[in-house]
Amino acid sequence: MTPTPETTEVLVVGSGIAGCAAALAAARNGADVCLLTKAERPDDASTDWAQGGISTTRGDPESLKEDIIAASAGTADPDAVDVLVEDADDAVTDVLIDTLGIEFDSDGDGDFDYTREAAHSENRILHVDAATGSHILRPFLNYVDDHDRIEVRQDTAALELLTHEGRVHGVVSDEAEEGHPIYAGATILATGGIGALYTRSTNPDDATGDGIAMAALAGADVADLEYVQFHPTAYEGSGARSASKRSGEAAEQDTFLLSEALRGEGAVLRNGDGERFMDDYHSDAELAPRDVVARAVETEREATGEVVLDVSPLAFEDEFPGIAEKCRDRGIEGEEIPVAPCEHFLCGGIDVDDRGRTSLEALYAVGECARTGVHGANRLASTSLLEGLVWGLRAGDDAADRDADPAVVEAPDLRNSDPALPERFAAEKFTRLQRTMDESLGLERDPDEISRASAVLRRLKGEVDAYIRTRTARDLYELRNASVVALLIARAASENTESKGCHYVVEDEHPTRA
């Protein structure tokens, strides 16, 4: 007997703040929702790693809009920014405060302790210590998991989109050896970023660009993929991930983020000669836009051997106990923490409108995998959680309003006929991909290096495609997705010859002090 196809009204792929918000909004609007996530625990989602906080407008949306556009080097879409700032405070109050009861830090007098981060002109950021993401995501996941209209499936990956004549009808998951189709009236991708494409990243090891790759392969429009943001102050560490979950080993991320809130509260950057240098690069010094600070840090590291974040102006242990504990665990006992730039956020992605709708019918994208236009060439600090929340709610509402019955279409014929590959196969290919991205598509890009990287990445994708034709394995699909997105980044970088924001094109030159 042929099994009855599985259907749902709204299918959400991803369990960060954007995916949870989309699922919640769709369920509130009367839809039955199925949420798939690769994560087995909250820290597998990028939201859980978000430190600084979530921006609000504090009743002044125009000021936040001006800061977002300024940080983007004038490239953010003003209409998209209007959507963000107009929905910001209501979304934060409704979902995070009233529904989830997040206890943001207070100032001791019963008011919120709003903080400031780089390129913000006002103190407007809500936070919980410097671990805001985990304090939001964990109760959000619990709330969604308990909702009677939402089914959550952990440790479940989407492998392919189900498409027919320009419309998306759901996904093929890895719940069966040769794939398991799930048909949906609307599909929302909330799969996060691309941190796994780089050796050093502030993202979890599962951030392999899955949603962007699946959407692009299905024919959806993508945009602004050259704009990969590097955070200026990540703990320098050993400079590499010690292991990969794709190898079957326990992954330990030696790199960790030193929140921008540290600099917002007075921490300063010093080079290997002990000099504070950011005043020489930008009038806002340590609070300049991220791309400016990151390039300055790298320049000073090359010139003087190291850069440290000096936290002596702060009551470090009291104000940032979580970060202080991470430092002490790594043997850093003083007040100078060695830092280096580190991949942090993709400003581009799947091109969407103000409701998260993509160029393919019934497909939405929200969160870091989406390109809303809010960030342009460079993201303002503490707007990622806000963007995921706002667009997640808008997409979930719209998807539920479609009221479209799932249609069963022909599913891709995935094969799993050949023997499994050696345990380290995918991990070794990932190492090659990461090395290529680090060397040619990092903080600074040389046109000739981009061209050489494209050739390497094309060969890598060809190899992966050959293996994936007869094997249905999650690590191979993650590698396929990462190689697709890496190629898209390389293509976008090669086509954009203008340095802007976090896409910095150089030919044997570096930023210099003003």
FIVOKE-661451 format. One line per 4 residues: their letters; for each residue x, y, z of C-alpha. Coordinates in Angstrom, 3 decimals. Example, Ala and Ser with C-alpha at 12.3 -4.5 7.8 and 13.67 -1.06 7.14 Angstrom:
% FIVOKE-661451
AS	12.300/-4.500/7.800  13.670/-1.060/7.140
END
This chain:
% FIVOKE-661451
MTPT	0.000/0.000/0.000  1.325/3.440/-0.921  1.736/5.561/2.231  -0.346/8.723/2.525
PETT	1.839/11.748/1.708  2.639/13.944/4.686  1.189/17.443/4.473  1.099/20.608/6.558
EVLV	-0.342/24.062/6.034  2.870/25.935/6.865  6.333/24.374/6.949  9.174/26.227/8.718
VGSG	12.787/25.123/8.276  15.008/26.431/11.089  14.607/27.060/14.811  16.364/30.354/15.534
IAGC	14.459/33.503/16.457  13.252/33.970/12.849  11.943/30.415/12.499  10.278/30.465/15.917
AAAL	8.669/33.842/15.166  7.375/32.595/11.806  5.927/29.445/13.379  4.317/31.434/16.188
AAAR	2.736/33.981/13.835  1.380/31.311/11.502  -0.078/29.340/14.410  -1.630/32.471/15.907
NGAD	-3.234/33.041/12.527  -4.896/29.621/12.636  -2.477/27.512/10.572  -1.116/24.108/11.475
VCLL	2.676/24.340/11.436  5.496/21.834/11.136  8.921/23.158/12.166  11.997/21.201/11.056
TKAE	15.405/21.896/12.561  18.825/20.314/12.267  19.454/21.399/15.834  19.342/18.875/18.653
RPDD	19.723/21.514/21.344  19.477/25.326/21.424  23.199/25.992/20.994  23.087/24.428/17.537
ASTD	21.151/27.517/16.369  22.882/30.812/15.563  20.458/32.789/17.746  21.796/31.015/20.826
WAQG	25.246/32.423/20.068  24.074/36.047/19.770  25.619/38.068/22.568  25.085/41.812/22.594
GIST	21.338/42.288/22.516  18.335/43.310/20.454  17.855/46.862/19.323  14.695/48.839/19.954
TRGD	13.856/52.353/18.805  13.042/53.663/22.310  10.265/55.622/20.645  12.526/57.230/18.034
PESL	12.387/55.113/14.875  13.895/57.827/12.710  17.101/57.889/14.762  17.532/54.117/14.465
KEDI	16.820/54.314/10.730  19.541/56.933/10.307  22.050/54.779/12.187  21.222/51.671/10.132
IAAS	21.664/53.515/6.842  24.863/55.223/8.004  26.389/51.908/9.133  25.519/50.385/5.749
AGTA	27.571/53.081/3.977  24.321/54.423/2.539  23.378/51.146/0.838  20.487/49.904/3.016
DPDA	17.044/49.955/1.391  15.134/52.804/3.112  11.774/51.098/2.598  13.019/47.906/4.248
VDVL	14.502/49.888/7.117  11.133/51.618/7.579  9.500/48.202/8.001  12.066/47.229/10.627
VEDA	11.921/50.381/12.721  8.143/50.741/12.513  7.533/47.156/13.698  10.464/46.957/16.131
DDAV	9.046/48.038/19.459  5.659/46.344/19.051  7.320/43.049/18.065  9.743/43.130/20.993
TDVL	7.006/44.020/23.480  4.450/41.534/22.155  6.646/38.468/21.721  9.713/38.838/23.917
IDTL	8.311/40.723/26.891  4.571/39.961/27.086  4.498/36.434/25.596  7.857/34.960/26.611
GIEF	8.542/37.080/29.674  12.213/37.670/28.870  13.810/39.393/31.838  16.093/41.890/30.173
DSDG	18.672/43.535/32.423  17.403/46.480/34.437  19.144/49.533/35.807  18.184/48.883/39.430
DGDF	15.312/51.392/39.374  12.893/49.131/37.533  13.737/50.454/34.071  15.506/48.556/31.320
DYTR	19.287/48.898/31.200  19.582/49.997/27.590  23.126/49.794/26.277  24.913/51.159/23.225
EAAH	27.017/49.399/20.609  29.144/50.430/17.655  27.602/52.910/15.188  24.528/53.461/17.386
SENR	23.959/57.097/18.323  21.783/56.224/21.343  21.549/53.714/24.190  18.670/51.610/22.853
ILHV	19.722/47.935/23.068  17.991/45.478/25.383  20.230/42.708/26.686  20.674/39.925/29.214
DAAT	24.291/40.071/30.390  26.147/39.462/27.099  24.249/36.276/26.282  20.985/37.712/24.991
GSHI	20.454/35.154/22.243  20.366/32.143/24.541  18.063/33.922/27.003  15.625/34.602/24.154
LRPF	15.878/31.368/22.193  15.486/28.793/24.945  12.135/30.060/26.279  11.017/30.730/22.696
LNYV	11.732/27.122/21.698  9.919/25.840/24.778  6.908/28.024/24.012  6.763/26.941/20.369
DDHD	7.262/23.284/21.277  4.300/23.439/23.683  1.975/25.155/21.180  -0.885/22.893/20.132
RIEV	-0.720/24.006/16.481  3.055/23.554/16.072  4.930/20.291/15.671  8.697/20.588/16.189
RQDT	11.063/17.967/14.776  14.633/18.224/15.983  17.642/16.605/14.330  15.859/16.776/10.968
AALE	17.455/18.344/7.895  15.786/19.607/4.740  17.721/18.298/1.718  15.829/19.661/-1.300
LLTH	12.885/21.918/-2.059  9.870/20.343/-3.732  9.110/22.503/-6.775  6.743/22.455/-9.721
EGRV	6.281/25.182/-12.353  7.821/27.966/-10.281  6.052/27.115/-7.047  7.513/25.492/-3.937
HGVV	5.449/22.700/-2.420  7.558/21.757/0.621  10.824/19.915/1.176  12.452/16.514/1.124
SDEA	13.819/15.799/4.604  16.406/13.239/5.693  13.890/11.272/7.792  14.192/8.309/5.416
EEGH	17.244/6.783/3.725  16.187/8.045/0.298  14.456/11.197/1.504  11.057/11.911/3.023
PIYA	8.793/14.451/1.222  6.727/16.883/3.313  4.180/18.878/1.297  3.146/22.344/2.454
GATI	0.849/25.161/1.446  3.714/27.558/2.246  7.370/26.945/3.078  9.462/29.345/5.188
LATG	13.252/29.028/5.189  14.902/30.247/8.399  18.143/28.307/8.126  20.642/30.880/9.394
GIGA	24.020/31.867/8.053  27.248/30.597/6.530  29.777/30.527/9.358  30.887/26.966/8.598
LYTR	32.359/28.214/5.296  35.188/29.891/7.251  37.764/28.531/9.676  37.018/31.189/12.274
STNP	33.392/32.107/12.842  31.094/33.235/15.621  28.431/30.878/14.233  27.748/27.241/15.109
DDAT	29.205/24.415/13.048  25.790/23.736/11.451  25.690/27.125/9.672  26.326/25.687/6.200
GDGI	24.111/27.968/4.104  21.480/25.271/3.533  18.481/27.497/2.823  20.358/29.794/0.462
AMAA	21.707/26.852/-1.512  18.375/25.037/-1.737  16.577/28.203/-2.817  19.225/29.137/-5.383
LAGA	19.227/25.621/-6.856  15.442/25.860/-7.153  15.763/29.131/-9.075  15.057/31.739/-6.394
DVAD	16.737/35.128/-6.685  19.659/35.874/-4.369  21.374/39.217/-3.768  24.247/40.950/-1.952
LEYV	26.128/37.731/-1.240  29.501/39.475/-1.430  28.689/41.295/1.816  30.079/38.914/4.441
QFHP	30.537/40.746/7.722  33.552/40.081/9.944  33.305/40.961/13.609  36.387/42.915/14.751
TAYE	36.699/41.498/18.259  36.653/37.737/18.507  39.042/36.021/20.908  42.133/35.243/18.871
GSGA	42.462/31.696/20.206  44.268/29.131/18.114  42.697/30.462/14.938  40.750/27.319/14.055
RSAS	37.914/25.036/14.972  39.445/22.112/16.813  37.114/19.551/15.266  33.987/19.248/13.185
KRSG	30.725/17.519/13.903  30.813/16.417/10.280  33.786/14.214/11.203  31.807/12.496/13.949
EAAE	33.939/14.133/16.653  32.846/16.577/19.301  33.258/20.107/17.995  34.917/22.697/20.201
QDTF	34.875/26.280/19.002  38.043/27.931/20.294  36.874/31.274/18.918  34.269/33.220/20.858
LLSE	32.811/36.666/20.438  33.793/39.588/22.627  30.548/41.496/22.465  30.418/44.948/20.949
ALRG	28.763/45.974/24.193  32.252/45.876/25.764  33.355/48.704/23.508  29.997/50.392/23.971
EGAV	30.723/50.536/27.699  34.280/51.840/27.272  36.697/49.020/26.370  39.423/50.135/23.940
LRNG	41.608/48.499/21.315  45.405/48.582/21.588  48.038/47.304/19.187  51.190/45.335/19.946
DGER	52.983/48.570/20.867  50.346/49.364/23.474  48.876/52.212/21.420  45.178/52.943/21.207
FMDD	44.750/53.325/17.449  41.097/53.556/16.411  41.024/57.361/16.692  43.417/57.378/13.729
YHSD	41.028/55.379/11.524  37.602/56.876/12.268  36.119/59.760/14.237  33.949/57.324/16.205
AELA	37.025/55.299/17.217  36.053/51.932/18.739  32.385/52.655/17.965  32.922/53.005/14.228
PRDV	31.009/50.633/11.895  32.122/47.012/12.129  33.772/46.860/8.720  35.977/49.847/9.539
VARA	37.030/48.467/12.931  37.664/44.970/11.574  40.000/46.178/8.826  41.810/48.486/11.247
VETE	42.323/45.611/13.701  43.749/43.393/10.959  46.047/46.180/9.719  47.422/46.778/13.225
REAT	47.853/43.044/13.823  49.965/42.801/10.679  51.989/45.899/11.564  52.593/45.281/15.285
GEVV	51.985/41.570/15.829  48.785/41.675/17.875  45.747/43.636/18.954  44.146/43.393/22.380
LDVS	40.844/44.591/23.781  41.629/46.489/26.963  38.712/46.067/29.372  40.331/47.975/32.257
PLAF	37.876/50.911/31.886  35.049/48.501/32.832  34.003/46.593/35.896  34.555/43.594/33.629
EDEF	33.811/40.729/36.009  30.649/42.386/37.331  29.239/43.810/34.093  30.078/40.888/31.769
PGIA	30.412/37.778/33.935  29.749/35.319/31.093  32.500/36.695/28.857  34.840/37.064/31.817
EKCR	34.348/33.395/32.670  35.190/32.341/29.102  38.388/34.395/29.292  39.416/32.916/32.642
DRGI	38.713/29.418/31.338  41.318/30.097/28.626  43.922/31.371/31.052  43.445/35.106/30.379
EGEE	43.852/36.601/33.831  44.637/40.214/32.988  42.551/42.950/31.419  43.920/42.698/27.878
IPVA	42.275/40.070/25.668  43.920/39.158/22.327  41.454/39.646/19.449  41.237/39.152/15.697
PCEH	38.474/39.630/13.096  36.196/36.643/12.582  33.351/35.785/10.172  30.118/36.885/11.796
FLCG	27.112/37.567/9.542  25.940/37.398/5.935  24.231/40.661/4.961  22.874/39.225/1.700
GIDV	20.981/36.039/0.950  17.695/34.966/-0.631  16.063/38.098/-2.017  12.750/38.810/-0.243
DDRG	10.135/41.533/0.050  8.608/43.134/3.137  6.724/39.914/3.940  9.647/37.575/3.400
RTSL	8.291/36.419/0.038  10.892/35.163/-2.440  10.756/35.124/-6.248  9.244/31.602/-6.102
EALY	5.576/31.239/-5.262  4.810/29.937/-1.749  8.466/30.189/-0.633  9.507/32.606/2.104
AVGE	12.874/33.300/3.700  13.580/35.044/7.016  16.538/35.688/9.292  20.151/35.535/8.185
CART	19.449/33.419/5.103  17.269/36.235/3.720  18.272/39.472/2.053  15.655/41.983/3.182
GVHG	17.661/45.063/2.194  17.910/46.279/5.799  21.662/45.764/6.094  22.957/46.765/2.667
ANRL	26.721/46.407/2.603  27.220/46.312/6.375  24.987/45.434/9.334  24.463/47.688/12.333
ASTS	25.079/45.934/15.649  22.144/44.252/17.427  19.789/44.400/14.450  20.021/40.719/13.464
LLEG	17.746/39.378/16.215  15.351/42.242/15.539  15.259/41.593/11.791  14.658/37.875/12.380
LVWG	11.823/38.633/14.794  10.116/41.259/12.613  10.376/39.393/9.300  9.582/36.073/10.948
LRAG	6.300/37.458/12.278  5.433/39.090/8.966  6.216/35.953/6.932  4.296/33.680/9.288
DDAA	1.237/35.909/9.096  1.387/36.069/5.307  1.988/32.338/4.886  -1.041/31.514/7.027
DRDA	-3.156/34.038/5.111  -2.458/32.168/1.857  -4.881/29.465/2.994  -3.505/27.229/0.238
DPAV	-3.962/23.485/0.470  -0.750/21.467/0.119  -0.422/19.911/-3.337  1.370/16.612/-3.824
VEAP	3.920/16.850/-6.657  6.622/14.516/-7.873  9.502/14.390/-5.404  13.171/14.284/-6.467
DLRN	14.539/10.776/-6.840  17.226/10.690/-4.166  19.414/7.610/-4.215  21.274/5.923/-1.394
SDPA	22.731/2.945/-3.222  26.507/3.262/-2.822  28.504/2.473/0.327  29.024/5.266/2.822
LPER	32.128/7.372/2.311  35.008/7.362/4.828  34.154/9.075/8.085  36.459/12.052/7.501
FAAE	35.553/12.549/3.819  33.185/15.503/4.200  35.277/17.094/6.957  38.402/17.057/4.785
KFTR	36.520/18.624/1.872  35.175/21.272/4.240  38.726/22.064/5.332  39.642/22.707/1.703
LQRT	36.601/24.924/1.214  37.285/26.885/4.401  40.921/27.441/3.469  39.854/28.812/0.085
MDES	37.289/31.158/1.639  39.744/32.352/4.295  42.475/33.113/1.771  40.438/34.675/-1.039
LGLE	37.020/35.776/0.216  37.752/37.076/3.663  38.124/40.545/5.121  39.933/41.838/2.014
RDPD	39.553/40.510/-1.540  41.931/40.641/-4.489  40.289/40.174/-7.941  42.888/37.647/-9.080
EISR	42.501/35.647/-5.869  38.712/35.655/-6.254  39.116/34.213/-9.759  41.438/31.472/-8.524
ASAV	39.087/30.688/-5.636  36.171/30.336/-8.048  38.066/27.710/-10.015  38.888/25.737/-6.848
LRRL	35.298/25.925/-5.632  33.894/24.792/-8.984  36.109/21.717/-8.892  35.072/21.002/-5.322
KGEV	31.380/21.292/-6.130  31.845/18.965/-9.093  33.415/16.351/-6.846  30.638/16.653/-4.280
DAYI	27.919/16.439/-6.942  29.419/13.188/-8.190  29.279/11.616/-4.736  25.849/12.949/-3.797
RTRT	24.137/11.379/-6.807  24.182/7.972/-5.137  24.265/8.876/-1.448  21.698/10.590/0.759
ARDL	23.741/11.721/3.743  23.347/14.939/5.708  27.053/15.771/5.807  27.283/15.469/2.016
YELR	24.271/17.714/1.514  25.741/20.258/3.923  28.964/20.145/1.922  26.979/20.522/-1.299
NASV	25.131/23.512/0.140  28.319/25.125/1.431  30.035/24.743/-1.947  27.015/26.245/-3.758
VALL	26.937/29.268/-1.445  30.728/29.671/-1.597  30.508/29.814/-5.392  27.685/32.354/-5.207
IARA	29.750/34.538/-2.867  32.732/34.299/-5.211  30.589/35.205/-8.204  29.031/38.189/-6.444
ASEN	32.455/39.371/-5.255  33.927/39.102/-8.762  31.062/41.103/-10.265  31.314/43.944/-7.734
TESK	34.547/45.884/-8.194  33.595/48.681/-5.786  34.736/48.551/-2.175  31.740/49.197/0.011
GCHY	31.015/48.170/3.580  32.249/44.650/4.276  33.175/43.955/0.620  36.674/45.436/0.434
VVED	38.525/45.049/-2.841  42.288/45.520/-2.645  45.283/45.143/-4.916  48.277/44.948/-2.562
EHPT	46.982/47.761/-0.389  45.473/48.039/3.072  43.515/50.670/4.973  45.796/53.255/6.556
RA	45.477/55.635/9.431  43.800/58.923/8.589
END
